[in-house]
């Protein structure tokens, strides 16, 4: 997901969940300190839903993260999808990776 779409999705989820869930955004253009603070909030449960670009692909270990939705999955290679889905399921709870593709692309139809 590109930054523009990530920002839009964060806004939509924040509006939808209101005060029922804390939503945060993580992307590669943030300063390291800001990214670390957001990840710490997510790890400690202060953030319920983390919207992220592929900056989350490597170096993230949050054992209590149980669901990952990968938007536009048809735009990624198999190796990237494997890295991304590896961000969930690190703890003892059942975890899921949901891949959402655009059925109108050639890559989505082949996969």
PyMOL commands that set and color helices and strands:
alter all, ss='L'
color gray80, all
select helices_A, chain A and resi 3-20+32-43+54-57+73-75+78-85+106-110
alter helices_A, ss='H'
color red, helices_A
select strands_A, chain A and resi 23-26+49-52+67-70+96-99
alter strands_A, ss='S'
color yellow, strands_A
deselect
rebuild
show_as cartoon
